[in-house]
Amino acid sequence: MNDPQHVAKHVKTYLMVFGALIVGTILTVAVYFKHFESVALAIAIALIIATVKASLVAGFFMHLVSERKTIYIIMAFTAFFFVGLMALTIWAMNDSPALSGSTQRAPHATVAPAQHVP
């Protein structure tokens, strides 16, 4: 297991992943400085790059590439519920009860007229 060829193979893989992460970081900075017509497009591109980088880190540096099928099923359920909770949060972001303080202002305070003393 400790033969030099086996170790060299893993080191080469880690260096390639490291290079891909550097390229991803450069792309992220380039997207930041590139002004797109739509902010949503820039955010979508940045999120795609971040997802690829996170997948590389989880797959190779956390050794999830060589894990069993059960781990992938658990990760899929986690991602599904995370996306669902985020979608519910965004969907309900502008909901508020009809009589909450955010939709109505408090009545103006009235001041009793002062007594004029000569």
Secondary structure as UniProt FT lines:
FT   HELIX           4..33
FT   HELIX           39..56
FT   HELIX           57..61
FT   TURN            65..66
FT   HELIX           69..91
FT   TURN            92..94
FT   TURN            98..99
FT   TURN            101..103
//
